[in-house]
Amino acid sequence: MIITVVCDVYGRENNGSAVVAYNLIRALKEYGHEVRILCADQQSKGKPNHWVVPNLNFGKALNAYVNKVGVTLAKPQDRIIKAALYGVDAVHIMMPMTLGLASVKVAHEMGLPITAGFHMQAQNITAYLKLNWLKAANEITYSYMWQNFYKYCTCIHYPTQFIRDEFEGSIGIKTPGYVISNGIHDYVKRRPAEKPEELKDKIVVLTTGRYATEKSQDTLIKAVALSKYKDKIQLILGGEGIKEGLYRQLAKELPIQPIFKFYSRTEIIDVLNYADIYVHPAQIELEGISCLEAIAVGKLTIVSDSKLSATRYFAVDDSCIFKNRDEHDLARVLDYWIENPEKKAEYEDKYLHSAVAYDQSACMKRMESMIFDAIDQVHGDLPSERVPVQHCVLVD
């Protein structure tokens, strides 16, 4: 097949959306498909099979803000979009941002099979307007996403059943959906990793993800300050984002200053392996790849009970869950696991074995099968070798 993957977020693998896009692109290439990439990453200009549109220009100040958020906003051009889509068998669009919104309509006009990922909750958008608490604002956002994007898609990829239920419940429509985890790469595994010398006498508590309101790292910082073991806890916040200055200010009173650092894909797996506890405090989380990675290395993983987060379903039981945005309750859970090392070791093994369901190779084969299915529905021209479609809806 020839497949164009449309990526509003592309370039550095510095957030979950970019990681998911790269994983799919690599997998499709490994399966022998020709993959074209349509994006707004200016560093990709001139690379083979890359079609690059310009970036939107908001002025110096707003451009700096957008870059700090970790995305690039595209200025779609139909000429470039049509060139990237000409002669392809299918189009897969990662998300309904500016480039995705333009591409889905061009692809629809060209009569192409269209698959699309669901990698953005309404609250990811409304949170920036401080309206994520308002049900009407989220419903309007989901309605817009359906009317202007997903209704044109032959097949929709939902990483979790949680987000499929949320979206379909909001718009009141049963969609042509496939629930397929984005999966965990096989290099993410438990392996020996010694703490750096300066951390050997510390209790290392790790969280990873963009520094953003919906990720709720502030709750974790406050919880460490309330812990009985705050004099021993080394908090590591792996990531980057617009909230870094605020979080550094919030953490000033901690006895041990947190480490704020963006880690490469290989570096973070070493940190995961030597960390003592992983915490995923997000109140809004569609799947949570970083949380799944912690589980894949068999790390004691603590998550929020937020109704807007899929990660609450990953916990072994309630002893690994704290009340959403409640730093006192998170401090209680942290202290419990610090004080119970034998039970912690038992639960780490439980987490390790639960990760088997998220094998990335199997998940990517199901993604390929979904694309085959879209081609079959539009053209009736089904490739002869594929994973049966009924096996696509597996992981939630």
C-alpha positions as CSV (number, residue, x, y, z in Angstrom):
1,M,0.0,0.0,0.0
2,I,0.9,3.7,-0.3
3,I,-0.4,5.5,2.8
4,T,-0.2,9.1,3.7
5,V,0.0,9.8,7.4
6,V,-1.0,13.4,8.3
7,C,0.7,14.7,11.4
8,D,-0.1,18.0,13.0
9,V,2.4,17.1,15.7
10,Y,5.7,15.9,14.2
11,G,9.4,16.5,14.7
12,R,10.8,15.9,18.1
13,E,9.4,12.9,20.0
14,N,8.7,15.2,23.0
15,N,5.1,14.2,23.7
16,G,2.7,11.3,23.4
17,S,1.2,12.5,20.2
18,A,4.5,12.6,18.4
19,V,5.6,9.2,19.8
20,V,2.4,7.6,18.6
21,A,2.8,9.0,15.1
22,Y,6.4,7.8,14.8
23,N,5.5,4.4,16.1
24,L,2.8,3.9,13.5
25,I,5.0,5.3,10.7
26,R,7.9,2.9,11.6
27,A,5.6,-0.1,11.8
28,L,3.9,0.5,8.4
29,K,7.3,0.9,6.8
30,E,8.5,-2.4,8.5
31,Y,5.4,-4.1,7.0
32,G,6.6,-3.1,3.5
33,H,4.3,-0.2,2.9
34,E,5.3,3.1,1.3
35,V,4.6,5.9,3.8
36,R,4.2,9.5,2.9
37,I,4.3,12.1,5.7
38,L,2.3,15.3,5.5
39,C,3.3,17.7,8.3
40,A,4.3,21.2,9.3
41,D,7.7,20.4,10.7
42,Q,10.1,22.7,8.8
43,Q,13.1,20.5,9.6
44,S,11.6,17.8,7.5
45,K,11.7,19.8,4.3
46,G,13.6,18.0,1.5
47,K,13.4,14.6,3.2
48,P,12.2,11.7,1.0
49,N,8.4,11.2,1.1
50,H,7.8,14.3,3.3
51,W,5.4,17.0,2.2
52,V,5.7,20.1,4.5
53,V,3.2,22.9,4.7
54,P,4.1,26.3,6.3
55,N,3.5,27.1,10.0
56,L,0.9,29.6,11.1
57,N,2.5,32.8,12.2
58,F,0.9,34.4,15.3
59,G,3.7,36.9,16.0
60,K,6.8,36.5,18.0
61,A,5.1,36.2,21.5
62,L,2.4,33.7,20.5
63,N,4.8,31.7,18.4
64,A,7.0,31.2,21.4
65,Y,4.0,30.1,23.5
66,V,2.9,27.6,20.9
67,N,6.4,26.2,20.6
68,K,6.6,25.8,24.4
69,V,3.4,23.9,24.4
70,G,5.2,21.4,22.2
71,V,3.2,21.6,19.0
72,T,3.5,23.3,15.6
73,L,0.3,24.8,14.1
74,A,0.1,24.2,10.4
75,K,-1.0,26.7,7.7
76,P,-2.6,24.2,5.3
77,Q,-2.2,24.6,1.6
78,D,-4.4,22.5,-0.7
79,R,-1.8,22.3,-3.3
80,I,0.7,20.5,-1.0
81,I,-2.1,18.4,0.6
82,K,-3.3,17.2,-2.8
83,A,0.3,16.4,-3.8
84,A,0.8,14.3,-0.7
85,L,-2.5,12.4,-1.3
86,Y,-2.2,11.9,-5.0
87,G,-2.1,8.2,-5.9
88,V,-2.3,6.8,-2.4
89,D,-4.4,3.8,-1.2
90,A,-5.4,5.3,2.1
91,V,-4.9,8.3,4.4
92,H,-4.4,8.1,8.1
93,I,-4.9,11.5,10.0
94,M,-3.5,11.7,13.5
95,M,-5.7,14.4,14.9
96,P,-8.2,17.2,14.1
97,M,-5.9,20.2,14.3
98,T,-5.4,22.7,11.4
99,L,-3.7,20.3,9.0
100,G,-5.9,17.4,9.9
101,L,-9.1,19.4,9.4
102,A,-8.0,20.6,6.0
103,S,-6.7,17.2,4.9
104,V,-9.8,15.2,5.8
105,K,-11.9,17.3,3.5
106,V,-9.5,17.1,0.6
107,A,-9.2,13.4,1.0
108,H,-13.0,13.1,1.2
109,E,-13.3,15.1,-2.1
110,M,-10.7,12.8,-3.7
111,G,-12.8,9.7,-2.6
112,L,-9.9,8.2,-0.6
113,P,-10.3,5.7,2.3
114,I,-9.7,7.8,5.5
115,T,-8.8,6.5,8.9
116,A,-8.1,8.8,11.8
117,G,-6.8,8.6,15.3
118,F,-8.6,9.9,18.4
119,H,-5.7,11.4,20.4
120,M,-7.2,14.6,21.8
121,Q,-9.9,14.9,24.4
122,A,-12.2,18.0,24.3
123,Q,-10.7,18.9,27.7
124,N,-7.2,19.1,26.2
125,I,-8.6,22.1,24.2
126,T,-11.0,23.7,26.8
127,A,-8.3,23.5,29.5
128,Y,-6.3,26.1,27.8
129,L,-9.4,28.4,27.9
130,K,-10.0,27.4,31.5
131,L,-13.3,26.0,30.5
132,N,-12.6,22.2,30.9
133,W,-15.0,22.2,33.9
134,L,-17.9,23.3,31.7
135,K,-19.8,20.4,30.3
136,A,-21.3,22.6,27.5
137,A,-17.9,23.7,26.3
138,N,-16.7,20.1,26.0
139,E,-19.8,19.0,24.3
140,I,-19.5,21.8,21.8
141,T,-15.9,20.9,21.2
142,Y,-16.8,17.2,20.5
143,S,-19.7,18.2,18.2
144,Y,-17.3,20.4,16.2
145,M,-14.8,17.5,16.0
146,W,-17.5,15.2,14.7
147,Q,-19.1,17.6,12.2
148,N,-15.8,18.9,10.8
149,F,-13.6,15.9,11.0
150,Y,-14.6,12.4,12.2
151,K,-17.9,12.2,10.2
152,Y,-15.7,12.1,7.0
153,C,-13.7,9.1,8.3
154,T,-14.2,5.5,7.1
155,C,-12.7,4.1,10.4
156,I,-11.8,5.8,13.7
157,H,-9.0,4.6,15.9
158,Y,-9.7,4.9,19.6
159,P,-6.7,4.0,21.9
160,T,-9.1,3.1,24.8
161,Q,-12.7,2.1,25.2
162,F,-12.9,5.0,27.7
163,I,-12.4,7.6,25.1
164,R,-14.7,5.9,22.6
165,D,-17.5,5.9,25.2
166,E,-16.9,9.5,26.1
167,F,-17.0,10.8,22.5
168,E,-19.9,8.7,21.3
169,G,-21.8,9.5,24.5
170,S,-21.3,13.2,23.9
171,I,-22.3,13.3,20.2
172,G,-25.0,10.6,20.6
173,I,-23.8,8.7,17.5
174,K,-22.3,5.2,17.1
175,T,-19.1,5.7,15.1
176,P,-17.1,3.2,12.9
177,G,-14.6,2.8,15.7
178,Y,-11.8,0.4,16.5
179,V,-10.4,0.2,20.0
180,I,-6.7,-0.5,19.7
181,S,-4.0,0.5,22.2
182,N,-1.1,2.5,20.9
183,G,1.0,-0.2,22.5
184,I,4.4,-0.3,24.2
185,H,7.6,-0.9,22.3
186,D,9.5,-4.0,23.2
187,Y,12.5,-1.9,24.3
188,V,10.4,-0.7,27.2
189,K,11.1,-3.5,29.7
190,R,12.4,-4.2,33.2
191,R,16.2,-4.3,33.3
192,P,18.9,-3.6,35.9
193,A,19.5,0.1,36.2
194,E,21.5,1.6,39.1
195,K,20.6,5.0,40.5
196,P,23.1,7.7,39.9
197,E,25.5,8.1,42.8
198,E,23.8,11.3,44.0
199,L,20.4,9.5,44.2
200,K,21.4,6.3,45.9
201,D,20.2,7.4,49.3
202,K,17.0,8.9,48.0
203,I,13.4,7.6,47.4
204,V,13.0,8.4,43.7
205,V,9.4,9.3,42.7
206,L,9.0,9.8,39.0
207,T,6.3,11.3,36.8
208,T,6.6,12.0,33.0
209,G,4.6,14.1,30.6
210,R,4.1,17.7,29.4
211,Y,4.1,20.3,32.1
212,A,0.4,21.3,31.6
213,T,-2.7,22.0,33.7
214,E,-4.4,18.8,32.7
215,K,-1.4,16.7,33.7
216,S,-1.7,18.0,37.3
217,Q,2.0,17.8,38.3
218,D,1.3,20.5,40.8
219,T,-0.8,18.0,42.8
220,L,2.3,15.7,43.0
221,I,4.6,18.5,44.1
222,K,2.2,19.4,46.9
223,A,1.8,15.8,47.9
224,V,5.6,15.3,48.3
225,A,5.6,18.4,50.5
226,L,3.0,16.7,52.8
227,S,4.7,13.3,52.9
228,K,6.3,12.0,56.1
229,Y,9.3,11.2,53.9
230,K,9.7,14.5,52.1
231,D,13.3,14.7,53.4
232,K,14.2,11.6,51.5
233,I,12.1,11.9,48.3
234,Q,13.8,12.9,45.1
235,L,11.0,14.0,42.8
236,I,11.8,13.7,39.0
237,L,9.5,15.5,36.6
238,G,10.4,14.1,33.1
239,G,9.2,16.5,30.5
240,E,8.9,20.1,29.4
241,G,6.1,22.7,29.0
242,I,4.6,26.0,29.8
243,K,4.1,25.3,33.5
244,E,7.7,24.7,34.3
245,G,8.3,28.2,35.9
246,L,5.2,27.8,38.0
247,Y,6.1,24.3,39.1
248,R,9.7,25.4,40.0
249,Q,8.2,28.2,42.2
250,L,5.8,25.8,43.8
251,A,8.6,23.3,44.6
252,K,10.9,25.9,46.2
253,E,10.0,24.9,49.8
254,L,10.7,21.2,49.3
255,P,13.8,19.9,51.2
256,I,15.1,18.2,48.1
257,Q,14.6,20.2,44.9
258,P,12.9,18.3,42.1
259,I,14.7,17.4,38.9
260,F,13.0,19.1,35.9
261,K,14.4,17.5,32.7
262,F,13.3,16.3,29.2
263,Y,14.7,12.8,28.7
264,S,15.1,11.1,25.3
265,R,13.1,7.9,24.6
266,T,16.0,5.6,25.7
267,E,17.0,7.8,28.7
268,I,13.5,7.7,30.3
269,I,13.4,3.9,30.3
270,D,16.6,3.9,32.4
271,V,15.0,6.4,34.8
272,L,11.8,4.3,35.0
273,N,13.9,1.3,35.9
274,Y,15.8,2.9,38.8
275,A,12.9,4.9,40.1
276,D,11.2,3.6,43.2
277,I,7.6,4.7,42.5
278,Y,5.9,6.1,39.4
279,V,3.0,8.6,39.8
280,H,0.6,9.6,37.0
281,P,-1.4,12.5,38.5
282,A,-3.2,13.6,35.3
283,Q,-6.9,14.6,35.5
284,I,-7.3,14.4,31.7
285,E,-5.7,11.5,30.0
286,L,-6.9,9.7,26.8
287,E,-4.6,6.7,27.2
288,G,-1.3,7.7,28.9
289,I,1.6,6.1,27.1
290,S,4.0,7.2,29.8
291,C,1.9,5.4,32.4
292,L,1.8,2.3,30.3
293,E,5.6,2.4,30.0
294,A,5.9,2.5,33.8
295,I,3.7,-0.6,34.0
296,A,5.7,-2.3,31.3
297,V,8.9,-2.1,33.4
298,G,7.0,-3.4,36.4
299,K,7.0,-0.1,38.4
300,L,4.6,0.5,41.3
301,T,2.3,2.9,39.6
302,I,0.0,5.3,41.4
303,V,-2.8,7.0,39.4
304,S,-5.6,9.5,39.8
305,D,-9.3,8.4,40.0
306,S,-10.3,11.2,37.6
307,K,-13.3,10.3,35.6
308,L,-11.7,12.0,32.6
309,S,-8.6,9.8,32.7
310,A,-8.2,6.3,31.2
311,T,-5.2,5.6,33.5
312,R,-7.5,4.8,36.5
313,Y,-8.3,1.5,34.7
314,F,-4.6,0.5,34.7
315,A,-4.3,0.4,38.5
316,V,-3.9,-3.1,40.1
317,D,-6.5,-2.1,42.7
318,D,-7.7,0.9,44.8
319,S,-4.5,0.9,46.9
320,C,-2.8,2.4,43.9
321,I,-5.4,5.2,43.3
322,F,-5.7,8.6,44.9
323,K,-8.5,11.2,44.8
324,N,-8.2,13.4,41.8
325,R,-6.3,16.7,42.6
326,D,-6.2,15.8,46.3
327,E,-2.6,16.2,47.4
328,H,-3.4,15.0,51.0
329,D,-4.7,11.7,49.6
330,L,-1.8,11.3,47.2
331,A,0.6,11.9,50.2
332,R,-1.2,9.2,52.1
333,V,-0.9,6.7,49.2
334,L,2.8,7.6,48.7
335,D,3.6,7.0,52.3
336,Y,1.7,3.7,52.4
337,W,3.8,2.3,49.6
338,I,7.1,3.7,51.0
339,E,6.3,1.9,54.3
340,N,5.3,-1.4,52.7
341,P,8.3,-2.6,50.6
342,E,7.3,-6.3,50.5
343,K,3.8,-5.6,49.3
344,K,5.3,-3.1,46.8
345,A,7.5,-5.8,45.3
346,E,4.4,-8.1,45.0
347,Y,2.4,-5.4,43.2
348,E,5.3,-4.5,40.9
349,D,5.1,-8.1,39.6
350,K,1.4,-7.7,39.1
351,Y,1.9,-4.6,37.0
352,L,4.7,-6.3,35.0
353,H,2.4,-9.1,34.0
354,S,-0.5,-6.8,33.2
355,A,1.6,-5.1,30.5
356,V,1.4,-8.1,28.2
357,A,-1.9,-6.8,26.7
358,Y,-0.2,-3.7,25.3
359,D,2.4,-5.4,23.1
360,Q,3.1,-2.8,20.4
361,S,3.8,-5.3,17.5
362,A,0.3,-6.8,17.9
363,C,-1.3,-3.4,18.2
364,M,0.4,-2.1,15.1
365,K,-0.7,-5.1,13.1
366,R,-4.3,-4.3,14.1
367,M,-3.8,-0.7,13.0
368,E,-2.7,-2.0,9.6
369,S,-5.7,-4.2,9.5
370,M,-8.0,-1.3,10.2
371,I,-6.5,0.6,7.2
372,F,-7.0,-2.5,5.1
373,D,-10.6,-2.5,6.2
374,A,-11.1,1.1,5.3
375,I,-9.8,0.4,1.7
376,D,-12.2,-2.6,1.5
377,Q,-15.2,-0.5,2.6
378,V,-14.4,2.3,0.0
379,H,-13.1,0.3,-2.9
380,G,-13.7,-3.4,-2.2
381,D,-10.1,-3.9,-3.1
382,L,-8.9,-5.8,0.0
383,P,-5.2,-6.8,0.3
384,S,-4.9,-10.6,0.6
385,E,-2.8,-10.8,3.7
386,R,-3.9,-9.1,6.9
387,V,-5.0,-9.8,10.5
388,P,-8.7,-10.5,10.6
389,V,-10.6,-7.3,11.3
390,Q,-12.7,-8.8,14.1
391,H,-9.5,-9.1,16.1
392,C,-8.8,-5.3,15.9
393,V,-11.0,-4.4,18.8
394,L,-9.0,-5.9,21.6
395,V,-7.3,-3.6,24.0
396,D,-9.0,-0.9,26.1
